[in-house]
């Protein structure tokens, strides 16, 4: 994993076998994240939708459906009201008596009233013109466990295949969990000892009950009640496993935070965290920028000249598989189509994770006549998508050769514009004489030497420009060194436009030329 800490956002790239498979960008000013728990106020009841709109502080009211209230909504609301009205210490959750479950086929008007304060959790971030999606059945996720207050059920991840291990974990959790708490055991808990699970369970219970200590009558709504950890830690929590062999971060403070987190959950993995201090941007150093440019366009190439065309609409995503100029000996069109389709399936699964595409995805594979080949493609797609942590469902090929996939969407899709402005005119249609470009660089160089009185300067430019400045026995940049009595370091950055340039001081801070 490569983590790029910028001024306004943190970018996380996951590489598998040096190939970019996931890219996450977390805005430092982001307000709503999946997992955040809010005290919201019911703004409007919609009996026709059997739902309510709740104000949680977003510009558009959030949506809460009756089916997302949770069976123990009355108990949860009573517990919250008791916490607000209490005089002394709040009663621990395991000592309270639960109310009867709400009716599965009931009406929203039987449970909620306009102006009521409710405890809700973000299940889907604001997307497009829609506000956040909410649920009142609260869950707190940890590394190995997910805690569900006001429940008594223990569930085991279906990805744990051993029945013996499932029974061990279920018996273990039933023996250590407090009353009125349900638990979902995550896949990574397989093989974990009781001490590890017990410590995490106590931490989650304490996190939940501690939040009610600060609840007071004058609490204003909407208000963040329990915040999910930042996206960086959330992704690490969900993804870190024994196959990780490196986490590179270009920020020492965040690196220490992540190191402390990993020291708690997997101490043996502490040494894989490395702070990157190079002068070249970290994504550039690890070749991620190049992969982003190649993978986020409308057309995505893969093996032997075949390519995908990815189109997005409001309702669904459409992916077309093309064999392109791919050629092979023999005239077995069916075998050729199967081979291209199987490679396309692998690339499509990667694209779904990379772009975090959700909703309905329709894939137009190359036509095949053999039913066995169609089944082989379907089985292959299921196997490849098994590694995708996001909930999804895959349907077999239709008689028209289309495959339909539904994939849960909880946050906006990753969308990166890969087209660049013309490197010569920057979109204006007019260019300055290129013969004067080195004169421009020298002018700013002289300005910097005079302005900041430094003798150590780094100049980052496009590789072609860097080659020009370094060519010959007595290159141009050395002439500037001698002329201005400085130490100039010229560095090539492939993601720059042809005539883009930036100056940096000896501490790798960019120098403002204005």
N, C-alpha and C positions, 0 to 999 in steps of 0.2 A: 504494500500500500504506500502510495506517495501522497503526502499532504502538503498543499501549497497554501500558506497563510498570507492573505493579502490584506489591504487596508479595509476593503468593504466586504470581503467574503472569504470563506475557507473552502478550497476545492480538494476533494478526495478522489484519487484514482486507484482502482484495483487492477493489478496486472496479474494474469495467470499465464505462465509460460511466456512472459514478456509481451503478451497481447492484452490490450485494454479491454476489460469486460464490464466494468462499472465506473460511472463518473457521477459524483454528487457534488453539488455546490450549495453551501450554506451561507446565506446572507447574514452578516453579523447583526443586522437590524431586524431580522425576521421576527414576527410577533406570534405567529400561530404555527405550532408543530403537532404532528400526530402524537398522541399520548399525553398532551397537556390537559390538566384538569382545572376547570373553571367554576366559579360561582356565577351563574348567569341568571338573567331575569326574563321570565316568559313575557313576550311582547304581544303575541297574537296566537289564538287557538284557531286551527283550521279543521273543523269537524269533517269536511268533505275529504280531506287527505288523511284524516285520523292522525294528525301531527300538529306540532307547535313550532313557531319561530321564536328563537331565544336570542337575546342580546348578550354576546360575550365580548363585546368591545370592537368587533369588526365592523367595517362600513356597511356591510349587509348582514342582516340577522341570520343566525345559524339555524339549521334544520334538524328537528328532533322528532322522529317517528315513534308512534306508540310501541311498536315492536322492539324498539331500542331502549325502552325504559328499564328493562330488566324485571324479573319476577319479584324481586324484593325492593321495588322502588319505594313503597310505603315505609318499610323499615329504615331504609337509607335516609329518607327525608325526615323521619321522626328523630333519628340519631343526630342529624344536623341541627334540627330545631332545639333538641335537648342541649347540644353543645353551645348554642347561642344563648340559651336562657339559664344555663347552669350558674350556680353560685361558687362552688368549689371545683374539685377535680372532676374531670369527665369520666364516666363509667367506661371501662375497657369494653371493646366490642364483644369479646367472648362471654361477657356476663349479662348481656342484654337478652330480652325475649323478642324473637322475631315476629313481625306481623304476618298475616296470611298473604300468600302470593297474589299479585293482581291477576285479573281474568285475562287469559291469552287472547280472547276474542272481544275484549272490552273496548271502550271508547276513550279517547284522549280527554274528553270533558269530564269523565268520572274521576280522573286522577290529577289533572293540572288545572290551574286557574290563571287568568291573565294577571300579571304583576307578581306571581309567585317566584321565589328564589329557588333555583334548582342546582344540584351538583351534577355537572356534565363533563364528558371527556371528548376531546377532538378525535374523531375517527377518520376524517378526510379533510385535508387542507383546502382553503379556498381555491377553486379552479375556475378560470374564465370569469363569467359573470355570477357564479354561484358562491354563496357564503360557505362557511365550514359545515361539515356534517357531524352530528353529535350522537352520543349514547350516554345513558345514565347508569348502565351496568359497567362500573369502574373496574379497571385492571391496572396493576402496577407491574411492569416488566423488570426482571432482573436478568442476570447472566444465565442461570440454570432454571429459574422458576418464574412463573407469572402468578401474582397474588390477586385473588378476586374476593373482595370483601362482600359480606352478606350472602355467602354461598357456603355449602359444605362439601361440594363435589371435588374429587381428585381425578384429574384427567392426565393421561400420558401421551406424549407425542407419538403419532402414528408412524413416524420415521424410525422409531426404535423397533427393530424387528424381533428381537429376542423376547419371547413370552415370559421366560424366567426373569429377565431384567425388568420387564414391565411390572410383573407381580412384586418384585423386590422394591421397586421405587414406589409403587402404590401403597404397599404395606408400610413402608418407611414413612411416607408423607402423612398417611392417616394417623400414625402414632405420634408425630411431633407437631402437627399443625394445631393451632388453637381453634376452638369452636367458632362458628360463624365466619370462617374464612375458607374459601375454596382455593385450589392450587392447580395450575397447569404445569406439568413437568416438561421442559424443553428438551430437544434432542441432545444438546451438549451435556445434559445431566447424566447421560449414560455412563455407568461405571463410577460415578462420584460417591464419595464416602458420606456418611451421615453427618459428620461434623461440618463439612462444607455446606451441605444443603440446609442444615439447621441454622448456621450462622447467617446465611442469605435470607432465610425465611424470617428470622427475627429482625433483620435489618429492614425488610420490606414492611413488616407489621409496624415497626417503630416509625417508619417514614409516613405511613398512613395515619396512625393515631396521633403523631406529633402535630400534624397539620391542623387537627381540631382544637389543639390547645390555644392557638392564637385567634380562633374564631370568636368574635364579639358581636354584640347587638348592633353597634354602629358600623359594622363592616359594610362598605359600599360595594354594590354590584354594578357592572361586572368586575370580577377580580380573578387573577390567576391564583388558584388554590394550591395545586402541586404542579410544578413545572417538570416536564420531561428533561433529562439531561441534554446537553447540546448535541447537535447532529453528529459531530465527530465521534463523541463517546458512544452515542447510540449505535452508529454503524459498526464501530469496533466491538461493542457488546454483542451485536447480532452476528458478526462475521468472523471474529477471531477464533481460530481453531489450530490444531496441531500442525496443519500444513503451511501456516504462515512462516516465512523465513526472513521477513524484513519490513519494517515500517520506517520510512524516511520522512522527516519533517523539517521544514526550513525555519522553524520558530522555536527557540529554546524554552520559552515559557509553556507553550502548548505541549511540547515534547515532555516536559516534566509532569504536566497534568496527566497526559496519557500514560506515562511511565508509572505514576502513582496508581492509576486505575488498573493497569495491567498487573501491577505488583499485588493487588488485592485478589484478582480473579485468576491469574495464571502466572505466578512468580517465576516459573521456569522460562517464560517468554520475555522477561524484562530486557535482556541483552539485544533483542532484535530491533529495538528502537534506536535510530541513529539520527543525529541532528546534521542537516545539510547546510554547509557554510560556503558553498561555491559561489563564484561571481556570476555564472550563467544561471538564469532562472531554472528552478528545480524541475518544472515540467519539460523544459527544453533539454536539460541534462539527461533525463531518462527517456527522451523520445516520445513523450506523451502528446505534445502539441501537434506533431506530425500525424499521429494516429487519429487525433480528434478531427483534423482537417479532412482525413481520408474517410472517416466513418460517420460523420454527421450530415453529409450532403443528401440530396434527393436520390442520387445514384451511388450505390455502394458496390464495389468490385470485390470478387473473391476468386477462388482458384480457377486457373486455366481460361481466363477471359470471360467467365460467366459473371453476371451482375444482378443486383436487385434494384428495383425502382420502388421507393417508399413514398406514398402519398398520404396526407392527413386531411380528414374532414372533421366537421363538428361531431358527427355521429360515430365514425369508425376510422380505422387505419387500413389502408390497402397496400399489400406488398406483391409486386409482380416479379416472378423469377424468369430470367432470360439466360439462354446458353451463350449469347454473344458470338464472338468469333472462335469459340472453342471447337477444336477439331481433334479427331482421333482416328486411328486406323480401323477399318471395317465399317460396315453399314448397319450395325445393330443399333437402331434408333432407340429401342426400348431400354436397352442396357445403358446407353448414353444418357437418356432422360433420367433414369433412376440415379445414376451417379451424380449428375448435376443437382437433382432434387435433394439428395442426401447431404451434399455439401452446403446447399442453400439452407437446409433446415438448421444446420449447425450455426451458420452465420446469422440467420433470423433469430434464433434463441439468444445469441450474443447481442443483437441489436435491441431486442425487447428489454434486456437488462440494462444495457448501456444508456438507452434513451428513456428508460423507465416508462415505456409505452403501456397504456392501460385501456380498459374498455373492451371494445370488440375489434379484433384484428382478423382480416380476411386475407388469405394467401392464395395467389393463383400460381400453382406449381406447373411445370411443364407436363403436358398431357401424357398419361401412361394408360395402356390398355390392360395390362396384366393385373388381376386383383391381388395376387401375391405381392407384387411390387408396391401396390398402393398400401397394403397392410404393413409392409416392411418400412415404408416411409412414415406411416402413422406411429408405429412402434418406436422408430428411431427418434421422432420428435418428442414423444413422451419421455424417453430415456434421457435425451439431452436436456429437456426442460425440468427434469427432476431436481437439478441443482439450483433452480430459481426459487428463492425464498418467498417471493410474492405469490399469493394464492392465484391459481389459474386453472382453467379447464380447456381441454383440447378435444375437438370432435373429429371423427374420421373424415376422409376425403368424400365430397359429394360426387354425384355422377358427372358433374361438370369439372371435376378436378380441383375444387376449392376446399381449403382447410380453414376452419373457423376456430379461433382461440379467444377466450375471454380471460382477461388478466386484471386483477384488482388494481384500481387506481386510487391512491390516497393522497397524492400530491401532484402538482402540475408536471407535465412531461418535460424532460430535458430537451431544450431546443437551442441549438447553436448554429449561427449563420456562418457557413464556411466560405461563401463568396467574399472576395476582397475588393476594395477599391483599386482602380488602376494605379499601379505603383509609381507611375510617372506623373500623372496629373491629379491623383487623389480625388477623382470624380469631377473635376472642374472642366475637363476637356482641353485645358491648356497647360503647357509645361514650361518651366524655366530652362534655360540652356544648361544641359547636363555638363558641359565643359566647365561651368562655374561651380559645380557641386563641391569639389575639393576646396575651392576658395571660401565657400560658405562654412565648411567644417573648420577651416583655419581661422576664419573670422571669429567664430564662437570660441575656439580654443584660446585665442589671444584674449578675448573678453574674460574667459574664466580665469586665466592666469593672473590677469590684472584685478579681477573682482574678488576672488576668494584666496588669493595668494597661496595656492597649493602647487606642489611640485609632483604630485602623483595623481594621474587622471586615467580612467578607463573609458574607452570609446566603443560602444556596442553598435554594430552595423550589420547589414545584410552580408552573407558570405561572399558575394561577388565584389562588393565594395571593399570588404576586408582583404580579399586577394589582391585587388588593385593597389591598396595602400601598402601592402607588404611585398610587392613584386620587385625584382631586381636586386643587385648587390647593395645598393644604397637606397632603400625604399623611402617613400614619401613620409611615413610616420617617424622615421629616424631623423629626417631633415627637420621635422617639427620639434623633435626632442632637443636637437642641438640649437635650433633657432630660439626656442623659448626656455631652454635650460630646465626641461621637465622630464619626467618618466611617464611616457604615454604607452598604455597597453590597449591594443586593438583586438576586439573579440567578435567573432562571427555568431550571429543568432539567426537561425533559419526561419523563425516565425515572423521576422521583420519584413515590412515592405521594402522594395528595392532601394528607395532613397530615404528610409527611416533611420534615425540615429538618436542615441541617447548618451549623455555623459554621466559618469559616476565618480564619486570621490574614493579615497582609499578605504573607506568603511563600507563600500558598496551601496551608498545612498545616492539616489539620482539627484543630479544638480539641476536646479531650476534655471532655465536660460532667460526667463523674463526679467 
